Amino acid sequence: MPVYIYDEDAFEKMILVEGEDYRKFKTIQMFGSNSFDCFKNYWDEVVSKIKEDDRKNYWNDSYSPENSPTIYGHHGWNRYAVKYSGEIIFLSSFDSSIDMAFTKRAREIGFRIDIF
């Protein structure tokens, strides 16, 4: 089942991927505009009030940092893109066995995967 930014357990699922140490990176003080809290606040205050059909015009689903907000994973290495629907996508580069392990774990937890 996909993971959405508005799911009550979305951050807990990210911790399952990233590890318990990731809990401290949830706050705005740690990752600024790329933190889960910052993005969740923005979603709740702005994006959720826009009809889903209209979000397509407001929100670009491309996965580059310039075009679509991303939440940083542990130490800022992993990335999670959020689509206009609110679904959180784990972005994988398949650069290393470590990345492949994160990707496998993310898939098992329910995140859809996209390659960048």
Beta strands, then each sheet from edge to edge (+ up, - down):
strand 1: 70-72
strand 2: 79-82
strand 3: 88-92
strand 4: 112-115
sheet 1: 1+ 2- 3+ 4+
end
